[in-house]
Amino acid sequence: MGGRLEMFRRDRERLNKRVLDTATLTTKRFFNLDTGCYREGALPAATKEMAGLAASLVLRCDDCITYHIIRCCELGVGEQEILEIFDVGLIVGGSIVIPHLRRAREVLDEALAAG
């Protein structure tokens, strides 16, 4: 991944480390649950990331949207599949999702270009 996505990754790793270095047991447990939730299980990891992307669009969390787009691309989710996930987020969340959809499209373009 290039440019902005690489900076996102770097900052996320750095800041997660800082949080976890000083975290309470509750915070550490939450982070562990979050990581574990997206592992392969009855549902493939890619399906879980797609669900996370749809939920993140509805909740309007740009960091989460970016993270799930990156993970979807890493796990082989195709552009057309991601565009349909965007549709789900838009339908469920309504027009307030549109600004986040714009940024999501830009992130997807960068992720696809990076291969």
Secondary structure, 3 states (H helix, E strand, C coil): CCHHHHHHHHHHHHHHHHHHHCCCHHHHHHHHHHHHHCCCCCCCHHHHHHHHHHHHHHHCCHHHHHHHHHHHHHCCCCHHHHHHHHHHHHHHHCHHHHHHHHHHHHHHHHHHHHC
